[in-house]
Amino acid sequence: MAVNTRKMHPRRVDGVVFDMDGVIFDSENLNLCCWHEIAARYGIRDIDTPCRAVIGRNSAEGRRIFKEFYGPDFPYEERRDEVLTMFREKTENGELAVKKGARELLSFLRGMGKKIALASSTDRDRVLWQLDHAGLLGYFDTVIGGDMVKKSKPDPDIYLTACREVGFLPEHAYAVEDSYNGVRSAAASGAHTIMVPDLLPPDSEMAGLAEVIVDDLFEVRDYLRRIFAESCPE
């Protein structure tokens, strides 16, 4: 666990906002696996580069990045739809794993009486389906998808929207993120940010933006337990 000692803990914590892909689910890896299969089918070169560039961004930004990388004639929507179909099939076959400690962390927060929101760059319908399929939807007081905001992560819009919908200020909230763009978004909103790295290892920028960097969601639970014990309800 790496703690940024320059970051001040909040005196009051009303709730926690989660990213979904790479935080609640091991979906970044499954999505990359699907893109690899589609790339092999059509002879698409160097698929890892655009896939990693779109981590934490919404579908509109994904289209822009793929078109910039492969050219304006790249049939992004067709290939993306094939990936989404494959992803759903793999999920229904049990290949989408819930991240270690996710259920335990969500149950802990519920037990502490904290509000729980979700702010995902993925379109809301797909977010709701994944959460419902895993039996996790009931934990969340609000769910904001990437198609519900004008500006994608790393802009803070999605975190500001999630906090506003559930009724607390970002400075009274923690955000749990895995990606660079997600951490940038959460930190820019004013939320106290916890990074749990997934596909992208933390760098010096992330160390400067996050209050703490941990290995898994069990560590997030233990960290928040200490923070809640120190915070002063108002």
Helices and strands as residue ranges (DSSP letters): E 2-3, E 15-18, H 27-42, H 48-53, H 59-70, H 76-92, H 102-111, E 115-119, H 124-133, G 137-139, E 142-144, G 146-148, H 157-166, G 170-172, E 173-177, H 180-189, E 192-195, H 204-209, E 212-213, H 217-230
